[in-house]
Amino acid sequence: MSEPFFFGYGSLVNRRTHVYAEAYAARVTGWRRVWRHTHLRDTAYLSVELVPGAEIEGLIAAVPGGDWRALDERETGYDRHPLVEGLAHAATRPVAAQIYAVPLHRTDEAGQRQPILLSYLDVVVQGFVTEFGEAGAERFFETTRGWEAPILDDRDRPRYPRAQRLTARERGLVDAALRNLGSRVVRG
């Protein structure tokens, strides 16, 4: 068997945010993206939940030597789960992958809606545009639940530590999608 892989469905789709060189476009069935709210931080987490029949795109990447320490630290607040079935990818060898999800016992779905960081969302959409084109970015918005949370516009002073510079076209895609969703954008 090969080295273990992770399945990234958010910022890990953007290769500019990590050093995992062996990476491939992928798709997983049975999972859906969702914004989660938790007491662990003051902004929303992008997570996944099991939903029969759902399908999301993402990126798989090898974790050299099975050394998960750096990735687990980056993904603090998430638990890793093996993807037992439903993974399709462009790798030419067998892949055993894991996916990160915020466990429900850490969430506060009934309480306050923490904002979604626009600097984070920009990074995610840039990754989807790079890997799957503009249609892939549109599918990201369509296959993610929880857009009722406010969007915190921190573009001028990004709070997300791996923020990236977007092209005018990429920014326009994000802004148009948020308008179409009826999202409330607040200044940060």
C-alpha positions as CSV (number, residue, x, y, z in Angstrom):
1,M,0.0,0.0,0.0
2,S,1.1,3.5,-0.7
3,E,1.7,6.4,1.8
4,P,-1.5,7.6,3.4
5,F,-3.4,10.5,1.7
6,F,-5.8,13.1,3.0
7,F,-8.9,14.3,1.2
8,G,-9.1,18.1,1.3
9,Y,-12.4,19.7,0.6
10,G,-11.7,23.4,1.6
11,S,-8.5,25.3,1.9
12,L,-6.4,22.1,1.3
13,V,-7.7,22.1,-2.3
14,N,-5.6,25.2,-2.8
15,R,-2.1,23.8,-3.3
16,R,-0.6,27.2,-2.4
17,T,-1.6,26.6,1.2
18,H,0.4,23.4,1.8
19,V,3.6,21.5,0.9
20,Y,2.0,18.1,0.0
21,A,3.4,17.8,-3.6
22,E,1.8,14.5,-4.7
23,A,-1.8,15.7,-5.1
24,Y,-4.7,14.7,-7.4
25,A,-8.1,16.0,-8.1
26,A,-10.7,13.7,-6.4
27,R,-14.3,13.2,-5.6
28,V,-16.0,11.5,-2.6
29,T,-19.6,10.3,-2.3
30,G,-21.5,10.1,0.9
31,W,-20.2,13.4,2.3
32,R,-21.4,17.0,2.2
33,R,-19.6,20.2,3.2
34,V,-21.1,22.2,6.0
35,W,-20.2,25.3,8.0
36,R,-19.9,24.3,11.7
37,H,-20.0,26.6,14.7
38,T,-18.1,25.8,17.8
39,H,-16.8,27.3,21.1
40,L,-13.2,26.5,19.9
41,R,-12.9,29.7,18.0
42,D,-14.8,32.8,17.0
43,T,-15.2,32.0,13.3
44,A,-17.0,29.1,11.5
45,Y,-15.2,25.9,10.5
46,L,-15.7,24.3,7.1
47,S,-16.4,20.7,7.8
48,V,-18.1,17.7,6.3
49,E,-21.0,15.4,7.4
50,L,-22.1,12.0,6.2
51,V,-25.1,12.4,3.8
52,P,-26.1,9.4,1.6
53,G,-26.0,10.3,-2.0
54,A,-24.1,13.5,-1.5
55,E,-20.9,14.1,-3.5
56,I,-18.1,16.7,-3.2
57,E,-15.0,17.4,-5.1
58,G,-11.6,18.0,-3.5
59,L,-8.0,17.1,-3.6
60,I,-6.2,14.1,-2.3
61,A,-2.5,14.4,-1.3
62,A,0.1,12.0,0.1
63,V,1.3,12.5,3.6
64,P,5.0,11.5,3.3
65,G,6.0,8.8,5.7
66,G,2.5,8.8,7.3
67,D,3.7,11.8,9.4
68,W,0.4,13.5,10.2
69,R,1.7,15.8,12.9
70,A,1.9,19.0,10.9
71,L,-1.4,18.4,9.2
72,D,-3.1,17.5,12.5
73,E,-1.8,20.7,14.0
74,R,-3.1,22.7,11.0
75,E,-6.5,21.0,11.4
76,T,-6.9,21.5,15.1
77,G,-10.5,21.1,16.1
78,Y,-11.1,18.4,13.5
79,D,-10.9,14.6,13.9
80,R,-9.5,12.4,11.1
81,H,-11.7,9.6,9.6
82,P,-10.7,6.9,7.1
83,L,-12.6,7.1,3.8
84,V,-13.7,3.5,3.5
85,E,-15.6,3.9,0.2
86,G,-16.8,6.4,-2.3
87,L,-13.4,7.9,-3.2
88,A,-12.6,8.5,-6.9
89,H,-9.3,10.1,-7.9
90,A,-6.8,10.7,-10.7
91,A,-3.9,8.8,-8.9
92,T,-2.6,5.8,-10.8
93,R,-2.1,3.7,-7.8
94,P,-4.3,2.5,-4.8
95,V,-4.9,5.2,-2.3
96,A,-6.0,5.0,1.4
97,A,-7.3,8.4,2.4
98,Q,-8.6,10.1,5.5
99,I,-10.9,13.1,5.8
100,Y,-11.0,15.7,8.6
101,A,-14.4,16.6,10.2
102,V,-15.4,18.7,13.2
103,P,-17.1,16.2,15.6
104,L,-20.7,17.1,16.5
105,H,-20.0,17.2,20.2
106,R,-17.7,20.2,19.5
107,T,-20.4,22.1,17.7
108,D,-23.0,24.6,18.8
109,E,-25.5,24.5,16.0
110,A,-28.3,25.9,18.1
111,G,-26.3,28.8,19.3
112,Q,-24.7,31.8,17.8
113,R,-23.7,31.7,14.2
114,Q,-20.0,32.6,14.0
115,P,-19.0,34.4,10.8
116,I,-17.3,32.8,7.8
117,L,-14.0,34.5,7.1
118,L,-13.9,35.9,3.6
119,S,-10.1,35.6,3.4
120,Y,-10.6,31.8,4.1
121,L,-13.4,31.5,1.6
122,D,-11.3,33.3,-1.0
123,V,-8.5,30.7,-0.6
124,V,-11.0,27.9,-0.9
125,V,-12.6,29.2,-4.1
126,Q,-9.2,30.0,-5.6
127,G,-8.3,26.3,-5.1
128,F,-11.5,25.1,-6.7
129,V,-11.0,27.4,-9.7
130,T,-7.5,26.1,-10.2
131,E,-8.4,22.4,-9.9
132,F,-11.9,22.3,-11.4
133,G,-12.4,25.6,-13.2
134,E,-15.2,28.2,-12.6
135,A,-17.8,25.4,-12.8
136,G,-16.0,23.7,-9.9
137,A,-16.2,26.8,-7.8
138,E,-19.9,27.0,-8.5
139,R,-20.3,23.4,-7.4
140,F,-18.4,24.2,-4.2
141,F,-21.1,26.8,-3.3
142,E,-23.9,24.5,-4.4
143,T,-22.7,21.5,-2.4
144,T,-22.0,23.3,0.9
145,R,-24.6,23.9,3.6
146,G,-24.8,26.6,6.2
147,W,-24.6,29.9,4.2
148,E,-26.9,31.6,6.7
149,A,-23.9,32.6,8.8
150,P,-22.6,36.1,8.1
151,I,-19.5,36.6,6.0
152,L,-16.8,38.6,7.7
153,D,-15.1,40.7,5.1
154,D,-11.4,40.7,6.3
155,R,-9.9,41.0,2.8
156,D,-8.1,44.3,3.7
157,R,-6.5,42.7,6.8
158,P,-6.8,38.9,6.4
159,R,-7.3,36.9,9.6
160,Y,-6.8,33.6,7.8
161,P,-3.0,32.7,8.2
162,R,-2.7,31.2,4.7
163,A,-4.6,34.0,2.8
164,Q,-3.8,34.4,-0.9
165,R,-4.0,37.2,-3.4
166,L,-6.9,36.6,-5.8
167,T,-7.3,37.8,-9.3
168,A,-10.1,40.2,-10.0
169,R,-11.9,37.4,-11.8
170,E,-11.6,35.1,-8.7
171,R,-12.8,37.8,-6.3
172,G,-15.7,38.5,-8.7
173,L,-16.7,34.8,-8.6
174,V,-16.7,34.8,-4.8
175,D,-18.7,38.1,-4.5
176,A,-21.3,37.0,-7.1
177,A,-21.8,33.6,-5.5
178,L,-22.4,35.3,-2.1
179,R,-24.9,37.7,-3.6
180,N,-26.7,34.8,-5.3
181,L,-26.8,33.0,-1.9
182,G,-28.2,36.1,-0.2
183,S,-25.3,36.0,2.2
184,R,-24.9,38.9,4.6
185,V,-21.4,40.4,4.4
186,V,-20.2,42.4,7.3
187,R,-17.0,44.5,7.5
188,G,-14.2,43.1,9.7
